[in-house]
């Protein structure tokens, strides 16, 4: 029963924490005619670096949107505004409140990929599965109760110690007492 209550509370935190005022869906726009092929994303934080491998085969539109935002420098300087030890860290909100986004949404691309430690998924607004924009979360622990309900688009390949450091930082109401910034987020070559 405790596990069920924890799972329901965790889903509520993710769903409520991503309230964007925008509801339009906009395809990603790229200035290049060649498709983007870089598959690694380096997130340089105030606590160290994390590297994510993007999974375009699982969520092509989400990966496309994420790459576009990275290329524009959208994530540079943003904070991880929600941190829950043993569950996840969440960032990507330009307002830092859990309510902001890029001004458009991306339709859900559910898959059978499990939400395990290091999985990167899109956060969303409430029960609206098609309301993801720029906010994402990285699982600090296996979270199978999220499987099939959130768009998985990447996985952490290095920087697990940074994930642990952020996820175990002192918080007040799930907000780190000392803000953890994404100083620079960049795309890199790799597999």
N, C-alpha and C positions, 0 to 999 in steps of 0.2 A: 504494500500500500504506500509506503514511504517513497519507493522508487517511482510509482505512478504519479504521486503528488509532485515530486521533483521534476519529472519529465513534463508534466503539464505546466508547471511554473516556468520551466526553461523555454518551452514553446511560446508561452505568453510574453516572456521577456523579449524574445527575438521578434515576435510579431508586432508588439506594441512599440518597440524601440526604433522602428523605421517608418515613421509617419511623415511621408513627403506630401507637400501640398500640390504637387504636380501629378496629373494623371494621364498625360499624353504619352503615347509610345512613339519613339523616334529611332529609326535605324541609325547605326553608327555611321559617321561620315569620315571619310579618309581622303586626304589630299593626294594620295598616291593611287595609281591604277593597279599596281602590283599588290597581291594579298600579303598581309603581314604574316611573317613566319616565325618571328622570335617567340620562344615558348617559355622563357624564364623571366620572372619579375623579381628584382631585388628591392626590398623595402628596407631602407636605411633609417633606423629609428634612433631615438635618444638612448635606447638600451642596447643597441647593436643591430646587426643585419639579419634579416630573414630572406630566404629565397624560395619562391613559389614556382612550381611547374604548372603551367596552364594546361587545361585539358579540352582543347577545341573540339575533339571528337564527341565529347559528352554534351557540351553546351556552346555551340559555335557562335550564336548571337551574343551571348553573355560575354564570352571571351573577346569577341570583336569590340563590344562596348567598353570592356575593361581596358583593353589595349589602347583604344582611342583616348580614354580618360588619362591613362598613364602618359601617352605621347603629348597630351596637352598640359601636363604638369598639374592636373587636377588634384591629385592626392598629396602633393608636396606641401608640407606644413600642417596637414590635418592631424588630429589626435585619435587615439583609440579611446572613444568616449564611454564604452561599456566594457567592463571586465568582470567575469565571474569565474573564480578559481574552480577548477575541476569541470568546467563547461566550455567557455569560449572567451575570445577577445573580439570586439567589434569596432570597426572604424569606417571611414569613407564618407562621413557627413561633413559638408563644408561649414555647417553651423555649429558642429560639435555638440548638438543636443539630442541627436537621434531622430530628428524630424526633417533634415535637409537631404538634398539630392542634386542631380545634375540638370534637372529641368525636363527630364523625360523618364520613361520606364521601359523595362525590357521584359518581354513575356517569359514566363517560367519555362525551363527546359529540364524537367525532372528526369532522373536516371536511376539505375539500380546501384550506383556507386555508393558505398557506405560512408556515413559520417563517423570517421575514426579520427584519432589524434592527428592533427595536422591538416585535416580536410578544410578546404576553403570554399565557402558557399555565400550566396547572396542573401542579405537580410531583406525583409520586405515589410510592408505596412499591413498589420492585422491579418485578417483572413484572405486578403486580396493577393492571390498567388502571382498575379501579373504586375505587381507594384514595385519590383526591385528596380533600383536605379544605380547608385554608386556605393551604397553601404554593403560591406561584406563582413563575414566573421571567419575566424580560424578556430577550429575545435581544439581545446586544450586537452580534452579526454574523449574517448569513444562516446558517441551520442546517437545510438541506433534509433531512438525515438524520433529523430529528425529525418530519417531515410525516406526518400520519395516525396518529401514535403518542401524541400528547399533545393535550389539549383546549385549543384556542385560544379565548380568550374576550375578547380585547382587543388594542388596538394603541396604542403611544405616539404622541401627537400633538404634544407639546411636552416639552422637557426632555431632549433628546438629549445636550446637553452635560453634564447631571447623570448620565445613564446612563454616558457615557464616563468621567466623573470617578470614579464608583463602581467601574466595571469595571476601571479601570487603577490603583486604589489598591493600595498594598503589602499583600501577603497572606502568611499562613503556613498551609499546608495548605488553601488556598482560603478561609480566613477572613480578613477584613480586620483588619490590625493595629490600626487605630483603628476601632471599631465605627461603622457607618453606620446611624443610626436613622430609622425612619419616625416623625417627631414627631407628625404628624396626617394622617389619611387621611379625605377627605370626598367625598361625591357632589355633583355640580354639574349644572346644566342645560346643555344643549348638544347639538350634533349631530356 
